[in-house]
């Protein structure tokens, strides 16, 4: 699930990148859409093997919670 973790982190980083957003709002929005679509595709690909709680977070677009879940699962 490393790729999913990477995508979730990338989305959080994009949201926090105010300089990018201020410099080019349209490109920032496109980048957010792109990573969100990648997350959705990865969710669908992994869905049969996902723990119920992680599936719930991804289904509800609770991406920060999904990342926290993944990070706490690696302990």
C-alpha positions in Angstrom: 0.0 0.0 0.0 3.0 2.2 -0.4 1.7 3.7 -3.6 -1.6 4.6 -1.9 0.3 6.2 1.0 2.4 8.2 -1.4 -0.7 9.5 -3.3 -2.4 10.5 -0.1 0.7 12.3 1.1 1.0 14.0 -2.3 -2.6 15.3 -2.0 -2.0 16.7 1.5 1.2 18.4 0.3 -0.6 19.9 -2.7 -3.3 21.3 -0.5 -0.7 22.9 1.7 1.3 24.4 -1.2 -0.2 27.9 -1.1 2.6 29.3 -3.2 1.6 27.0 -6.1 -2.0 27.8 -5.6 -1.4 31.6 -5.5 1.0 31.4 -8.5 -1.2 29.3 -10.8 -4.7 28.5 -9.4 -5.8 26.5 -12.5 -2.7 24.3 -12.5 -3.0 23.8 -8.7 -6.7 22.7 -9.1 -5.7 20.3 -12.0 -3.0 18.8 -9.9 -5.4 18.2 -7.1 -7.9 16.7 -9.5 -5.2 14.4 -10.9 -4.0 13.1 -7.6 -7.6 12.6 -6.4 -8.3 10.5 -9.5 -5.2 8.5 -8.9 -6.3 7.9 -5.3 -9.7 6.8 -6.5 -8.2 4.4 -9.0 -5.8 2.9 -6.4 -8.7 2.6 -4.0 -10.7 0.6 -6.6 -7.7 -1.6 -7.4 -7.0 -2.4 -3.7 -10.6 -2.5 -2.5 -10.8 -6.3 -2.3 -7.9 -6.5 0.1 -8.5 -3.3 2.2 -9.3 -3.4 5.8 -12.9 -2.2 6.4 -11.9 0.9 8.2 -9.4 2.0 5.6 -12.0 1.3 2.9 -14.5 3.5 4.8 -12.0 6.4 5.0 -11.3 6.2 1.3 -15.0 5.9 0.3 -15.8 8.9 2.4 -12.8 10.9 1.0 -11.4 11.2 4.5 -7.9 11.1 3.1 -6.1 12.5 6.1 -7.7 9.8 8.2 -6.7 7.2 5.6 -3.1 8.3 5.7 -3.1 8.3 9.5 -4.5 4.7 9.4 -1.8 3.6 7.0 0.9 5.2 9.1 -0.3 3.7 12.3 -0.7 0.3 10.7 3.0 0.0 9.9 3.9 -0.1 13.6 
